Amino acid sequence: MARRLRFNGTGSGVNGCPAVHEDLDTGEVIVHGPALTDPGDIARLQHLGEGEVPIVVPRELLVDFGPKEVTRVPNIIGLDEFDRLFTQFKHAAWRLETRRRYASDEVTETYAQFMRGESVSWEGVDVEWCAERREQTALGKRFERVRIVDNPPTPGQLYLLDNAQRNSAVGEDIHQLWRDDAERLQLPDEDFWIFDSRLVARLNFDGEDNLVSVELITEPVEVNRYAQVRDSARHYAVPYETFAAGLAATD
């Protein structure tokens, strides 16, 4: 079974080598770079076993992208603190949505309307949330989302595609990306918000698709990794109107 590897970073902006990856299941770190080939240097290495290949990497690579703790302790924040992030950021808030359903959606009247095949009435829904979004965007702040969609889309994903008109009306910029493209780009199967390219709020869900906790991430290297994910997803995703039109054309 193939490892679930996460790309942590590279010390090269040109060819991507050397680089550091991390096994998400075992915590093992994989480093690749140019091999040490000089016989004299190799002869001086201690405990080099059969089949092992010595490589040379800059010290900065391990400092910048290697794990800093043997066991990482997550910084879990309360939902009130999480809510405050949406008014305390200065410039931009960006969300990646990767799940096939969200349990919180399915208890709403709008979801019931959608599943009955009715035209969903978004006016008057989540009035306080909409007012806050309008207030923040009026200050010049940006809210953006990329939503990953299966082919064919799940009912929950189609509901959120319909929901995009509400979010767009209050100032959010909504884009969609096929899951096949997300996998080709090796985007993580994680939901998160990134604020001002400075901090990340990772959303953790249980097996029933309920939000159970929010982890605040502020380590610069980790935040940079999520920023790279944002840039990649943003580049390939398409506006929800374009995506919806293409979906309707195939029906």
C-alpha positions as a Python dict, from the first residue, in 0.01 Angstrom:
ca = {
    (1, 'M'): (0, 0, 0),
    (2, 'A'): (140, 336, -101),
    (3, 'R'): (239, 577, 172),
    (4, 'R'): (32, 889, 236),
    (5, 'L'): (307, 1143, 188),
    (6, 'R'): (286, 1515, 253),
    (7, 'F'): (525, 1751, 81),
    (8, 'N'): (676, 1972, 351),
    (9, 'G'): (902, 2187, 136),
    (10, 'T'): (1210, 2223, -76),
    (11, 'G'): (1530, 2418, -47),
    (12, 'S'): (1527, 2487, -420),
    (13, 'G'): (1297, 2715, -612),
    (14, 'V'): (1413, 2570, -945),
    (15, 'N'): (1412, 2192, -958),
    (16, 'G'): (1249, 2091, -630),
    (17, 'C'): (1555, 1906, -504),
    (18, 'P'): (1648, 1855, -226),
    (19, 'A'): (1312, 1824, -52),
    (20, 'V'): (1141, 1689, 259),
    (21, 'H'): (826, 1476, 274),
    (22, 'E'): (649, 1333, 578),
    (23, 'D'): (452, 1009, 612),
    (24, 'L'): (116, 1112, 758),
    (25, 'D'): (55, 769, 912),
    (26, 'T'): (394, 678, 1059),
    (27, 'G'): (547, 1023, 1108),
    (28, 'E'): (860, 909, 923),
    (29, 'V'): (1048, 1176, 729),
    (30, 'I'): (1171, 1120, 373),
    (31, 'V'): (1450, 1343, 249),
    (32, 'H'): (1581, 1336, -107),
    (33, 'G'): (1868, 1518, -268),
    (34, 'P'): (2194, 1461, -457),
    (35, 'A'): (2378, 1144, -362),
    (36, 'L'): (2715, 1153, -190),
    (37, 'T'): (2938, 975, -444),
    (38, 'D'): (3299, 1045, -355),
    (39, 'P'): (3449, 710, -241),
    (40, 'G'): (3671, 884, 11),
    (41, 'D'): (3375, 1059, 173),
    (42, 'I'): (3167, 742, 174),
    (43, 'A'): (3452, 550, 339),
    (44, 'R'): (3442, 791, 631),
    (45, 'L'): (3072, 739, 701),
    (46, 'Q'): (2987, 530, 1005),
    (47, 'H'): (2704, 272, 1016),
    (48, 'L'): (2624, 298, 644),
    (49, 'G'): (2431, -22, 584),
    (50, 'E'): (2386, -229, 270),
    (51, 'G'): (2128, -71, 43),
    (52, 'E'): (2153, 268, 215),
    (53, 'V'): (2231, 572, 2),
    (54, 'P'): (2393, 880, 160),
    (55, 'I'): (2259, 1211, 32),
    (56, 'V'): (2368, 1571, 81),
    (57, 'V'): (2120, 1840, 184),
    (58, 'P'): (2165, 2196, 311),
    (59, 'R'): (2127, 2239, 685),
    (60, 'E'): (1857, 2500, 615),
    (61, 'L'): (1637, 2235, 452),
    (62, 'L'): (1606, 2038, 775),
    (63, 'V'): (1573, 2349, 988),
    (64, 'D'): (1300, 2494, 766),
    (65, 'F'): (1101, 2183, 676),
    (66, 'G'): (1188, 1907, 921),
    (67, 'P'): (952, 1838, 1216),
    (68, 'K'): (1037, 2036, 1529),
    (69, 'E'): (877, 1795, 1778),
    (70, 'V'): (882, 1419, 1821),
    (71, 'T'): (508, 1426, 1890),
    (72, 'R'): (318, 1728, 1767),
    (73, 'V'): (66, 1865, 2018),
    (74, 'P'): (-222, 2037, 1835),
    (75, 'N'): (-339, 2381, 1950),
    (76, 'I'): (-716, 2334, 1970),
    (77, 'I'): (-921, 2652, 1999),
    (78, 'G'): (-1283, 2704, 2098),
    (79, 'L'): (-1554, 2791, 1848),
    (80, 'D'): (-1588, 3142, 1992),
    (81, 'E'): (-1219, 3209, 1927),
    (82, 'F'): (-1257, 3058, 1580),
    (83, 'D'): (-1550, 3292, 1505),
    (84, 'R'): (-1344, 3593, 1609),
    (85, 'L'): (-1084, 3514, 1343),
    (86, 'F'): (-1335, 3625, 1078),
    (87, 'T'): (-1337, 3982, 1206),
    (88, 'Q'): (-979, 4007, 1334),
    (89, 'F'): (-796, 3929, 1008),
    (90, 'K'): (-669, 4224, 806),
    (91, 'H'): (-677, 4133, 437),
    (92, 'A'): (-784, 3790, 315),
    (93, 'A'): (-953, 3475, 442),
    (94, 'W'): (-940, 3166, 218),
    (95, 'R'): (-1112, 2828, 261),
    (96, 'L'): (-1058, 2484, 110),
    (97, 'E'): (-1360, 2250, 134),
    (98, 'T'): (-1285, 1886, 55),
    (99, 'R'): (-1562, 1678, 210),
    (100, 'R'): (-1843, 1498, 30),
    (101, 'R'): (-2101, 1610, 286),
    (102, 'Y'): (-2131, 1828, 597),
    (103, 'A'): (-2367, 1708, 866),
    (104, 'S'): (-2446, 2066, 972),
    (105, 'D'): (-2592, 2139, 628),
    (106, 'E'): (-2832, 1847, 641),
    (107, 'V'): (-3026, 1974, 944),
    (108, 'T'): (-3121, 2303, 774),
    (109, 'E'): (-3450, 2390, 609),
    (110, 'T'): (-3267, 2502, 297),
    (111, 'Y'): (-3116, 2155, 260),
    (112, 'A'): (-3462, 2000, 299),
    (113, 'Q'): (-3594, 2235, 29),
    (114, 'F'): (-3307, 2139, -200),
    (115, 'M'): (-3356, 1765, -150),
    (116, 'R'): (-3728, 1803, -227),
    (117, 'G'): (-3629, 1953, -560),
    (118, 'E'): (-3762, 2296, -468),
    (119, 'S'): (-3598, 2628, -552),
    (120, 'V'): (-3408, 2720, -237),
    (121, 'S'): (-3493, 3056, -85),
    (122, 'W'): (-3167, 3194, 54),
    (123, 'E'): (-3306, 3533, 152),
    (124, 'G'): (-3327, 3571, 527),
    (125, 'V'): (-3101, 3269, 595),
    (126, 'D'): (-2824, 3322, 853),
    (127, 'V'): (-2894, 3693, 875),
    (128, 'E'): (-2619, 3768, 1128),
    (129, 'W'): (-2359, 3571, 928),
    (130, 'C'): (-2453, 3754, 608),
    (131, 'A'): (-2443, 4092, 782),
    (132, 'E'): (-2095, 4019, 919),
    (133, 'R'): (-1966, 3916, 576),
    (134, 'R'): (-2103, 4233, 417),
    (135, 'E'): (-1952, 4445, 693),
    (136, 'Q'): (-1607, 4288, 655),
    (137, 'T'): (-1603, 4303, 275),
    (138, 'A'): (-1711, 4668, 294),
    (139, 'L'): (-1384, 4724, 483),
    (140, 'G'): (-1195, 4591, 180),
    (141, 'K'): (-1136, 4239, 314),
    (142, 'R'): (-1160, 3935, 85),
    (143, 'F'): (-1334, 3604, 149),
    (144, 'E'): (-1260, 3322, -95),
    (145, 'R'): (-1338, 2949, -113),
    (146, 'V'): (-1244, 2658, -333),
    (147, 'R'): (-1481, 2362, -310),
    (148, 'I'): (-1371, 2016, -424),
    (149, 'V'): (-1639, 1829, -619),
    (150, 'D'): (-1667, 1459, -705),
    (151, 'N'): (-1774, 1333, -1046),
    (152, 'P'): (-2064, 1285, -1024),
    (153, 'P'): (-2121, 1539, -745),
    (154, 'T'): (-2273, 1423, -418),
    (155, 'P'): (-2604, 1572, -299),
    (156, 'G'): (-2413, 1773, -40),
    (157, 'Q'): (-2181, 1916, -304),
    (158, 'L'): (-2472, 2009, -531),
    (159, 'Y'): (-2637, 2180, -235),
    (160, 'L'): (-2324, 2386, -174),
    (161, 'L'): (-2309, 2475, -543),
    (162, 'D'): (-2658, 2618, -505),
    (163, 'N'): (-2552, 2780, -178),
    (164, 'A'): (-2271, 2963, -360),
    (165, 'Q'): (-2519, 3221, -488),
    (166, 'R'): (-2593, 3323, -127),
    (167, 'N'): (-2225, 3340, -32),
    (168, 'S'): (-2144, 3533, -348),
    (169, 'A'): (-2418, 3784, -278),
    (170, 'V'): (-2255, 3879, 54),
    (171, 'G'): (-1910, 3922, -96),
    (172, 'E'): (-1744, 3579, -105),
    (173, 'D'): (-1558, 3460, -415),
    (174, 'I'): (-1650, 3093, -472),
    (175, 'H'): (-1464, 2856, -705),
    (176, 'Q'): (-1500, 2483, -774),
    (177, 'L'): (-1241, 2216, -853),
    (178, 'W'): (-1297, 1856, -963),
    (179, 'R'): (-1161, 1601, -718),
    (180, 'D'): (-961, 1431, -994),
    (181, 'D'): (-779, 1761, -1048),
    (182, 'A'): (-727, 1806, -675),
    (183, 'E'): (-572, 1459, -653),
    (184, 'R'): (-353, 1528, -957),
    (185, 'L'): (-231, 1844, -781),
    (186, 'Q'): (-179, 1640, -461),
    (187, 'L'): (-394, 1877, -258),
    (188, 'P'): (-444, 1754, 99),
    (189, 'D'): (-771, 1593, 202),
    (190, 'E'): (-818, 1862, 469),
    (191, 'D'): (-1059, 2146, 532),
    (192, 'F'): (-902, 2468, 651),
    (193, 'W'): (-914, 2847, 654),
    (194, 'I'): (-598, 3051, 603),
    (195, 'F'): (-599, 3410, 729),
    (196, 'D'): (-365, 3677, 586),
    (197, 'S'): (-114, 3405, 490),
    (198, 'R'): (-23, 3418, 859),
    (199, 'L'): (-227, 3158, 1042),
    (200, 'V'): (-435, 2852, 956),
    (201, 'A'): (-748, 2713, 1119),
    (202, 'R'): (-772, 2342, 1033),
    (203, 'L'): (-1121, 2195, 1070),
    (204, 'N'): (-1139, 1843, 1211),
    (205, 'F'): (-1443, 1622, 1147),
    (206, 'D'): (-1559, 1290, 1290),
    (207, 'G'): (-1672, 987, 1091),
    (208, 'E'): (-2025, 1128, 1074),
    (209, 'D'): (-1906, 1451, 911),
    (210, 'N'): (-1959, 1666, 1219),
    (211, 'L'): (-1710, 1941, 1299),
    (212, 'V'): (-1547, 1834, 1625),
    (213, 'S'): (-1255, 2073, 1669),
    (214, 'V'): (-1056, 2357, 1518),
    (215, 'E'): (-677, 2349, 1529),
    (216, 'L'): (-487, 2676, 1511),
    (217, 'I'): (-159, 2655, 1320),
    (218, 'T'): (90, 2942, 1333),
    (219, 'E'): (429, 2780, 1263),
    (220, 'P'): (564, 2967, 958),
    (221, 'V'): (670, 2651, 773),
    (222, 'E'): (329, 2488, 821),
    (223, 'V'): (145, 2805, 723),
    (224, 'N'): (361, 2830, 413),
    (225, 'R'): (264, 2474, 316),
    (226, 'Y'): (-105, 2565, 334),
    (227, 'A'): (-38, 2883, 137),
    (228, 'Q'): (113, 2669, -139),
    (229, 'V'): (-203, 2457, -139),
    (230, 'R'): (-413, 2771, -165),
    (231, 'D'): (-213, 2904, -458),
    (232, 'S'): (-238, 2576, -647),
    (233, 'A'): (-611, 2530, -587),
    (234, 'R'): (-688, 2892, -669),
    (235, 'H'): (-502, 2866, -1000),
    (236, 'Y'): (-692, 2563, -1131),
    (237, 'A'): (-1039, 2615, -981),
    (238, 'V'): (-1313, 2785, -1185),
    (239, 'P'): (-1586, 3029, -1077),
    (240, 'Y'): (-1892, 2849, -949),
    (241, 'E'): (-2114, 3001, -1220),
    (242, 'T'): (-1887, 2856, -1491),
    (243, 'F'): (-1873, 2522, -1315),
    (244, 'A'): (-2252, 2508, -1270),
    (245, 'A'): (-2309, 2595, -1636),
    (246, 'G'): (-2074, 2318, -1747),
    (247, 'L'): (-2247, 2071, -1516),
    (248, 'A'): (-2590, 2163, -1653),
    (249, 'A'): (-2465, 2121, -2009),
    (250, 'T'): (-2372, 1757, -1941),
    (251, 'D'): (-2708, 1664, -1787),
}
